[in-house]
Amino acid sequence: MANFKITDAVTYVGVDDKDIDLFEGQYDVPNGMAYNSYIIFDEKIAVMDTVDASKTDEWLANVEAALDGKSPDYLVVQHVEPDHSGSFMALYNKYPDMKIVGNNKTFMFLSQFFEGLDLGERKVEVKDGDELSLGSHTLKFIFAAMIHWPEVMVTFESKEGILFAADAFGKFGTLDTDEDWACEARRYYFNIVGKYGLQVQGLLKKAAALDIKKILPLHGPILTENLGYYIDKYNTWSSYTPEDKGITIAYASIHGNTAKAAKEFAQMLEAKGAEKVSLFDLSRDDVAEAVEDAFRYDRLVLMSSSYDSGVFPAMEYFLIKLKAKTYRKRTIAIVENGSWAPSAGRVIKSYVEGFKDIDLIEPMVTIRSSLDSRTRAQLSELADKLVNK
């Protein structure tokens, strides 16, 4: 990604990674990832974060081109996760007079990633609310612990109203990807940040006191217009409030009979007037997208075959993901399938009972091997209950 000016004083020097297939070793990113980095030019020059080690050379070239012979005075490390600090040592060694700005946990994590690192007098440790003057631009550091690491902080530049937002307001995809922001930002949020809704709510309250004109995240596009839309989305997501009325069906099928039942059930729901029905085969579809829709909509149906006196592994993995992201405030229905000793429902229910503020529709439906007239009637009754919710 070529450098470009965001304002007269702020230049983008990040890079697009179109070679990556899995972000964080688990999330499918067909449109790659953007690793964002910025430089603020004033009497003092500050670089805002580095990028993943796989893109060090390209990023350094961007930084050098933007600096045009100048040397940075500061490197602000908002987040030490390797996709943002992977090029730290390259910049640290290249500019020996550059000071490193971070908090106590920033420096602890840097020493863990880079053995033998001794910042000495180059360390500038800040506390929540501290400010750093660059000249006419002033940086205010706002701690955002557990969004989504303990050391995270965001930075507000007051003169131009810029919030350097770390991982907040990020999304999957490179900067030149032409797609709707919300879809991939939602998948990014719930799968990466989703566990920490309480902390995001805290940050949003702090942000409400700031006159923000631009949001510069570490992934995804720079946000310069209609900021209320993005902030409202984050408020909805982080409060675990369903974003839309609809029903997500997530199913795990061994030989296809549970899959047939799930597809027929989806048709029942649509025929009875469900606002939206999304259907996921947990063995084949992107589980991160299933997590996204489970949070997006207000109702969830879990349908699974029994397996080894438990539940089919694809379903259990999905339930583990929901548990990790503190799934809550939804209506859930369970449909199990078992030929001789149905057990999937018991395991699914044990997970669901651990979720907060859940309305569980009883009784669950038990299919014996394949749908018959009895279980079709039960699914029809269940569909009525879900649609009326």
Secondary structure per residue as TSV (DSSP state, phi and psi in degrees):
chain	resnum	aa	ss	phi	psi
A	1	M	-	360.0	127.0
A	2	A	-	-71.8	150.9
A	3	N	-	-60.9	149.1
A	4	F	E	-153.7	153.9
A	5	K	E	-83.5	131.5
A	6	I	S	-90.8	-42.5
A	7	T	S	-138.6	179.9
A	8	D	S	-59.6	-27.8
A	9	A	S	-104.0	-13.1
A	10	V	E	-120.9	126.3
A	11	T	E	-120.0	137.9
A	12	Y	E	-83.4	130.0
A	13	V	-	-129.7	19.9
A	14	G	-	-75.0	-175.2
A	15	V	E	-138.5	152.2
A	16	D	E	-97.6	137.0
A	17	D	E	-111.7	102.7
A	18	K	-	-98.5	1.5
A	19	D	S	-94.0	-22.3
A	20	I	-	-67.6	137.9
A	21	D	S	-105.1	-37.3
A	22	L	E	-125.7	122.3
A	23	F	E	-85.1	136.3
A	24	E	T	54.1	27.2
A	25	G	T	70.6	10.8
A	26	Q	T	-149.5	-21.0
A	27	Y	E	-102.5	122.2
A	28	D	E	-66.1	126.7
A	29	V	-	-128.0	77.8
A	30	P	T	-60.6	-23.6
A	31	N	T	-105.8	21.2
A	32	G	-	71.6	-163.5
A	33	M	E	-140.1	147.8
A	34	A	E	-101.7	130.2
A	35	Y	E	-106.7	107.3
A	36	N	-	-91.5	142.2
A	37	S	-	-149.3	148.8
A	38	Y	E	-138.0	156.1
A	39	I	E	-125.2	132.0
A	40	I	E	-104.4	123.7
A	41	F	-	-103.1	125.4
A	42	D	S	-158.0	-158.3
A	43	E	S	-57.4	-35.6
A	44	K	S	-112.9	147.8
A	45	I	-	-110.8	130.3
A	46	A	E	-123.0	128.9
A	47	V	E	-92.9	131.9
A	48	M	E	-103.4	98.0
A	49	D	-	69.5	161.0
A	50	T	-	-112.1	-157.4
A	51	V	-	-136.5	178.2
A	52	D	-	-59.2	146.5
A	53	A	G	-60.2	-26.8
A	54	S	G	-66.3	-16.8
A	55	K	G	-120.5	21.8
A	56	T	H	-57.9	-49.9
A	57	D	H	-61.6	-45.1
A	58	E	H	-64.8	-41.0
A	59	W	H	-66.1	-44.5
A	60	L	H	-59.5	-38.4
A	61	A	H	-62.9	-40.1
A	62	N	H	-63.8	-43.5
A	63	V	H	-63.4	-47.1
A	64	E	H	-63.2	-39.5
A	65	A	H	-64.3	-41.5
A	66	A	H	-69.4	-38.7
A	67	L	H	-70.1	-30.4
A	68	D	T	50.7	50.1
A	69	G	T	94.0	-13.1
A	70	K	-	-80.7	167.1
A	71	S	-	-118.6	138.0
A	72	P	-	-73.4	146.4
A	73	D	S	-89.7	-31.2
A	74	Y	E	-138.3	146.8
A	75	L	E	-116.7	117.1
A	76	V	E	-91.9	120.8
A	77	V	-	-104.3	100.7
A	78	Q	S	-83.0	-26.6
A	79	H	-	-153.1	128.5
A	80	V	-	-95.0	-1.2
A	81	E	S	-52.2	140.9
A	82	P	H	-57.7	-25.7
A	83	D	H	-71.1	-8.1
A	84	H	H	-119.2	-19.5
A	85	S	H	-113.7	5.2
A	86	G	T	-60.9	-25.0
A	87	S	T	-103.6	14.6
A	88	F	H	-55.8	-52.0
A	89	M	H	-65.2	-31.9
A	90	A	H	-62.2	-44.4
A	91	L	H	-75.1	-38.5
A	92	Y	H	-58.7	-44.2
A	93	N	H	-75.9	-30.1
A	94	K	H	-72.5	-32.5
A	95	Y	-	-123.7	85.8
A	96	P	T	-67.2	-14.5
A	97	D	T	-95.3	-4.6
A	98	M	-	-73.9	131.6
A	99	K	E	-91.9	153.0
A	100	I	E	-108.4	122.8
A	101	V	E	-104.0	126.3
A	102	G	E	-167.6	-175.9
A	103	N	-	-107.6	-178.7
A	104	N	H	-56.3	-44.0
A	105	K	H	-72.6	-30.2
A	106	T	H	-54.2	-50.1
A	107	F	H	-71.9	-31.7
A	108	M	H	-62.7	-46.6
A	109	F	H	-69.1	-38.8
A	110	L	H	-59.3	-40.1
A	111	S	H	-68.0	-25.7
A	112	Q	H	-77.5	-35.8
A	113	F	H	-79.7	-30.4
A	114	F	S	-123.5	92.7
A	115	E	T	-58.4	135.2
A	116	G	T	83.2	1.9
A	117	L	-	-65.8	123.8
A	118	D	-	-129.2	100.4
A	119	L	-	-73.4	-27.7
A	120	G	G	53.9	-128.6
A	121	E	G	-76.3	-3.3
A	122	R	G	-83.0	-6.7
A	123	K	E	-85.5	129.4
A	124	V	E	-119.6	101.9
A	125	E	E	-91.8	128.2
A	126	V	-	-115.3	157.0
A	127	K	-	-113.9	166.8
A	128	D	T	-56.1	124.8
A	129	G	T	92.3	-9.2
A	130	D	-	-64.2	154.6
A	131	E	E	-124.1	152.4
A	132	L	E	-133.4	120.2
A	133	S	E	-87.5	132.2
A	134	L	-	-103.6	-1.7
A	135	G	S	134.0	-107.6
A	136	S	S	-84.3	-12.3
A	137	H	-	-106.5	136.4
A	138	T	E	-123.3	131.1
A	139	L	E	-99.7	127.4
A	140	K	E	-110.9	126.6
A	141	F	E	-96.7	125.1
A	142	I	E	-120.0	115.1
A	143	F	E	-69.3	138.2
A	144	A	-	-134.5	54.1
A	145	A	T	-55.9	136.5
A	146	M	T	69.2	26.6
A	147	I	S	-121.9	68.1
A	148	H	S	-123.5	18.2
A	149	W	S	-120.2	161.3
A	150	P	T	-67.2	-23.9
A	151	E	T	-93.2	-2.8
A	152	V	-	-61.7	136.9
A	153	M	E	-138.8	152.5
A	154	V	E	-109.8	165.4
A	155	T	E	-131.9	129.2
A	156	F	E	-109.6	124.2
A	157	E	E	-98.8	112.3
A	158	S	T	-75.1	-32.7
A	159	K	T	-62.4	-43.2
A	160	E	T	-106.0	0.7
A	161	G	T	67.1	38.6
A	162	I	E	-101.5	126.8
A	163	L	E	-101.9	111.5
A	164	F	E	-82.1	107.5
A	165	A	-	-98.6	9.5
A	166	A	T	53.8	-133.4
A	167	D	T	-80.9	-11.9
A	168	A	T	-65.4	143.9
A	169	F	T	65.5	20.0
A	170	G	-	-86.0	172.6
A	171	K	-	-153.8	164.2
A	172	F	S	-73.8	159.4
A	173	G	B	101.9	150.4
A	174	T	-	-75.5	166.9
A	175	L	T	-64.7	-28.8
A	176	D	T	-91.4	10.3
A	177	T	-	-76.5	125.9
A	178	D	-	-93.7	94.8
A	179	E	S	-155.3	160.9
A	180	D	-	-61.0	135.1
A	181	W	H	-64.5	-44.3
A	182	A	H	-62.3	-40.1
A	183	C	H	-59.8	-54.7
A	184	E	H	-79.5	-23.5
A	185	A	H	-70.2	-37.3
A	186	R	H	-66.8	-46.5
A	187	R	H	-61.0	-41.0
A	188	Y	H	-62.7	-48.9
A	189	Y	I	-60.7	-54.6
A	190	F	I	-69.2	-29.6
A	191	N	I	-86.7	-23.9
A	192	I	I	-110.2	-46.5
A	193	V	I	-101.1	-16.0
A	194	G	G	-51.1	-30.9
A	195	K	G	-63.9	-25.0
A	196	Y	G	-106.6	45.5
A	197	G	H	-59.7	-40.2
A	198	L	H	-59.9	-42.9
A	199	Q	H	-68.7	-37.4
A	200	V	H	-64.9	-40.6
A	201	Q	H	-59.0	-39.9
A	202	G	H	-62.8	-41.9
A	203	L	H	-66.1	-39.9
A	204	L	H	-62.5	-35.1
A	205	K	H	-66.2	-40.4
A	206	K	H	-65.2	-40.4
A	207	A	H	-66.5	-28.6
A	208	A	T	-62.6	-22.5
A	209	A	T	-87.0	-1.9
A	210	L	S	-104.5	148.2
A	211	D	-	-91.1	81.0
A	212	I	-	-86.8	126.0
A	213	K	S	-111.1	-22.4
A	214	K	E	-145.1	143.6
A	215	I	E	-117.2	123.0
A	216	L	E	-115.7	95.3
A	217	P	-	-82.6	172.4
A	218	L	S	-88.5	-9.4
A	219	H	S	-136.3	143.8
A	220	G	S	85.3	-177.4
A	221	P	-	-71.9	155.2
A	222	I	-	-73.4	131.6
A	223	L	B	-102.5	116.3
A	224	T	-	-124.5	-12.4
A	225	E	S	-131.2	154.2
A	226	N	-	50.9	46.5
A	227	L	H	-62.3	-27.9
A	228	G	H	-59.0	-33.1
A	229	Y	H	-62.3	-47.9
A	230	Y	H	-69.1	-41.2
A	231	I	H	-65.8	-38.5
A	232	D	H	-64.3	-40.7
A	233	K	H	-59.5	-45.6
A	234	Y	H	-64.8	-35.4
A	235	N	H	-65.2	-43.5
A	236	T	H	-63.4	-49.7
A	237	W	H	-62.6	-44.7
A	238	S	H	-76.3	-16.7
A	239	S	T	-91.7	2.5
A	240	Y	T	62.5	21.8
A	241	T	-	-80.1	131.4
A	242	P	-	-56.3	135.5
A	243	E	S	-80.8	-36.0
A	244	D	E	-140.8	157.4
A	245	K	E	-79.3	128.2
A	246	G	E	172.3	171.7
A	247	I	E	-126.7	124.2
A	248	T	E	-99.2	127.9
A	249	I	E	-108.6	118.7
A	250	A	E	-113.7	120.7
A	251	Y	E	-127.4	152.2
A	252	A	E	-131.0	115.3
A	253	S	-	-124.9	140.0
A	254	I	S	-90.4	-59.0
A	255	H	S	-109.3	1.4
A	256	G	S	110.0	-13.4
A	257	N	H	-71.7	-38.1
A	258	T	H	-67.4	-36.4
A	259	A	H	-62.4	-44.1
A	260	K	H	-61.4	-41.4
A	261	A	H	-63.9	-40.7
A	262	A	H	-64.4	-42.2
A	263	K	H	-67.9	-39.4
A	264	E	H	-66.7	-38.4
A	265	F	H	-65.0	-38.6
A	266	A	H	-59.8	-42.0
A	267	Q	H	-64.5	-39.4
A	268	M	H	-59.0	-47.2
A	269	L	H	-61.3	-44.6
A	270	E	H	-63.9	-40.2
A	271	A	H	-66.2	-28.1
A	272	K	T	-89.6	1.2
A	273	G	T	102.1	16.6
A	274	A	-	-58.6	136.7
A	275	E	S	-62.2	-40.6
A	276	K	-	-156.0	136.2
A	277	V	E	-126.3	121.7
A	278	S	E	-114.2	138.8
A	279	L	E	-123.8	129.8
A	280	F	E	-129.6	128.0
A	281	D	E	-89.2	105.1
A	282	L	T	-66.9	-15.4
A	283	S	T	-83.2	-20.0
A	284	R	T	-124.7	-34.2
A	285	D	S	-82.4	164.4
A	286	D	-	-66.9	113.0
A	287	V	H	-63.7	-31.1
A	288	A	H	-62.4	-34.4
A	289	E	H	-72.3	-34.9
A	290	A	H	-64.1	-41.2
A	291	V	H	-61.4	-44.7
A	292	E	H	-55.2	-50.3
A	293	D	H	-71.1	-31.3
A	294	A	H	-60.2	-36.4
A	295	F	H	-81.9	-32.5
A	296	R	H	-66.0	-42.3
A	297	Y	E	-101.4	162.8
A	298	D	E	-89.6	-9.8
A	299	R	E	-131.8	144.2
A	300	L	E	-135.8	132.7
A	301	V	E	-114.6	126.3
A	302	L	E	-109.2	115.3
A	303	M	E	-124.2	123.4
A	304	S	E	-149.7	148.4
A	305	S	E	-73.0	151.1
A	306	S	E	-78.6	155.6
A	307	Y	E	-160.0	122.6
A	308	D	T	49.7	47.6
A	309	S	T	62.1	19.3
A	310	G	E	-138.3	-132.7
A	311	V	E	-126.1	151.0
A	312	F	-	-57.2	133.1
A	313	P	H	-54.0	-35.0
A	314	A	H	-61.3	-37.4
A	315	M	H	-69.9	-41.9
A	316	E	H	-64.0	-37.9
A	317	Y	H	-61.2	-42.6
A	318	F	H	-61.8	-43.6
A	319	L	H	-64.7	-37.4
A	320	I	H	-62.3	-41.5
A	321	K	H	-63.0	-44.6
A	322	L	H	-63.1	-41.7
A	323	K	H	-62.1	-42.7
A	324	A	H	-64.0	-31.1
A	325	K	T	-94.7	13.6
A	326	T	T	53.2	54.6
A	327	Y	-	-57.8	137.6
A	328	R	B	-165.7	173.5
A	329	K	S	58.6	41.0
A	330	R	-	-135.1	164.3
A	331	T	E	-98.4	133.6
A	332	I	E	-127.8	139.5
A	333	A	E	-124.6	148.6
A	334	I	E	-122.4	134.0
A	335	V	E	-128.9	122.4
A	336	E	E	-112.3	157.4
A	337	N	E	-131.0	136.0
A	338	G	-	-161.6	137.0
A	339	S	S	-81.7	-36.8
A	340	W	S	-129.5	-32.9
A	341	A	S	-142.5	77.2
A	342	P	-	-54.4	127.2
A	343	S	-	-131.6	-12.5
A	344	A	H	-61.5	-41.9
A	345	G	H	-61.3	-40.1
A	346	R	H	-60.5	-43.9
A	347	V	H	-70.3	-44.5
A	348	I	H	-58.3	-45.8
A	349	K	H	-62.4	-34.2
A	350	S	H	-63.6	-33.2
A	351	Y	H	-73.3	-47.2
A	352	V	H	-60.1	-38.2
A	353	E	T	-64.5	-17.3
A	354	G	T	-88.0	-10.7
A	355	F	S	-79.0	153.2
A	356	K	B	-94.2	145.2
A	357	D	S	55.0	48.3
A	358	I	-	-106.0	135.3
A	359	D	E	-99.9	102.0
A	360	L	E	-91.6	121.9
A	361	I	-	-79.7	124.0
A	362	E	S	-113.0	153.4
A	363	P	S	-83.6	163.9
A	364	M	-	-69.6	159.1
A	365	V	E	-97.8	132.3
A	366	T	E	-113.0	118.0
A	367	I	E	-94.7	135.8
A	368	R	S	-103.7	94.1
A	369	S	S	76.2	-57.7
A	370	S	S	-150.9	162.5
A	371	L	-	-61.5	142.1
A	372	D	-	-136.7	-175.7
A	373	S	H	-61.4	-36.8
A	374	R	H	-63.8	-50.4
A	375	T	H	-74.2	-26.8
A	376	R	H	-62.3	-42.2
A	377	A	H	-64.3	-38.8
A	378	Q	H	-66.7	-40.1
A	379	L	H	-65.0	-36.9
A	380	S	H	-63.0	-41.7
A	381	E	H	-65.0	-40.9
A	382	L	H	-63.2	-41.1
A	383	A	H	-59.9	-40.8
A	384	D	H	-60.2	-45.4
A	385	K	H	-60.9	-43.3
A	386	L	H	-67.8	-44.0
A	387	V	H	-65.4	-38.0
A	388	N	H	-70.9	-18.1
A	389	K	-	-68.9	360.0
